[in-house]
Amino acid sequence: MSDESKDCPVCGETIKAVALKCRFCGEDLQAFAQKQEAAVEKELFSGRPAAIYTMNQWFLVVITLGIAYLVYWLRSLSTRYEITTQRIKITSGFFSPETEVIELYRVDDFDAHRPFGMRLLGYGVLCVRSSDKDEPIARLYGIRNVEGLYEQLRLCALRERDRRGVKVLAGA
């Protein structure tokens, strides 16, 4: 095999290295590579929510001389978000943690909220509405750069629906 040729990833026949379509099987090589890449799950965000993400919480911490911070910190430690290109996983609890998984192809809508108190601190809330009967709405609090994550998730949800062949009916 030379620098001018390569193997087709679908049928294995030798084709030109610059080919966009295999002359043997007729596969569009760019579309095939995109499908292969979409099938691999990649991490978009992993971590815990911020312990204090609103100005009201800061005010309460000051008023209670730091006791409220301990409560917010423990609540933050008991929650973990893992967001990938295929699913959202929310784990909460210390002694008997519960995990909720939302598959992105089932997500109907995303909302990114940044009230004034959160915007001052650089945080936001991501609301996820899905077709899941048990938990139709999930709220992810204390996320930094919530708009960027919102855009990434929106595109990933569309790709996941396309990859799995899920069609959404308007008005359904």
Buried (B, 14 or more C-beta within 10 A) or exposed (E): EEEEEBEBBBEEEEBEEEEEBBEEBEBEBEEBEEEEEBEEEEEBBEBBBBBBBBBEBBEBBEEEEEEBBEBBBEBBEBBBBBBBBBBBBBBEEEEEEEEEEBBBBBBEEBBBBBEEBBBEBEBBBBBBBBBBEEEEEBEBBBBBEBEEBBEBBBEBBBBBBEBEEEEEEEEE
